[in-house]
Amino acid sequence: MKKNPIEAPTAGAPIAAVPERERRQRVQSATTAVVLLKGLATLGGRASLTALAAYVDESPAKVHRYLVSLIEESLIVQEAATQQYVLGPECLTIGLAAMRQVDPIRIAEPSLVRLRESLEVTCFIAVMGNRGPTIVRFEEPGLPVTVNVRVGSVMSVLWSATGRLFLGLLDESRILAMAQDELTQATDDLRAQLDADDPIGRLRADVQGVRCATVKDTYLKGISAVAAPLFDFNGRLCATLTALGATGGFDCSIDGPVATAVRREAAAISTRLGFAGASRPV
């Protein structure tokens, strides 16, 4: 049976039995192996020895020694045709196990609490349900703003920040149909807030340009809101993070403190969901 390189020399021996220097060397070796795996992933999951060594700033000879061990554990595979190194089947197994535990609602809960406490605003997570954008997690500050939305509430596609985000970032016919129905039934005052020539198209383009949505006194009079997207590992919008408050004391500008905080938390959540582009400016 192949010996695990991080096991103690004698089966069942306590960790203290291993000399301190040897333990440090093993920790350093594990760190180097992780750096190589992360570097290969950052390079797209495929790279030559030279490219990988340059990326992690180590000598090709040292990197090659570690790659041999990682190949033995099926964490990396070397392609015969190109001689490039690619992430192996064990990485896929690890990734799939991590993906199965990804829950945007659970992961977003700490962000909801931080926003509620730091900004003293109402905030919630919404997903696209059968009837439209639906609130699935809701947090209120100590002195909440009176609004008639709670967990289970379905938001407007056209007139809420949450709905506009789904409209702009999900190219689905049913969402476009919802928006068209709302536009048809809208009052003249509401329609006047949108572009006269292409109201839905212009709204979608605006959201896509900044990957954020804001409203002021549209969905609920006296209420403003900011919504930011949560992307999954495929780069698809899976949920939204929204903060709302009374218009008089709520800055809903795209670069204001509320929007900045909401977008920062949304980017952090997206990173935990496996979205590689979460670090890009939004």
Buried (B, 14 or more C-beta within 10 A) or exposed (E): EEEEEEEBEEEEEEEEEBEEEEBEEBEEBEEBBEBBBEBBBEBEEBBBBEBBBBBBEBEBEEBBEBBEBBBEBEBBBBEEEEEBBBBBEBBEEEBEEEEEEBEBBEBBBEBBEBBBEEBBBBBBBBBBEEEBBBBBBBBBBEEEBEBEBEEEBBBBBBBBBBBBBBBBBBEEEEBBEBBBEBBEEBEEEBBEBBEEEEBBEEBBEBBEEBBBBBBBEBBBEBBBBBBBBBBBBEEEBBBBBBBBBBBEEBBBEBEBEBBBBBBBBBBBBBBBBBBBEBEEEB
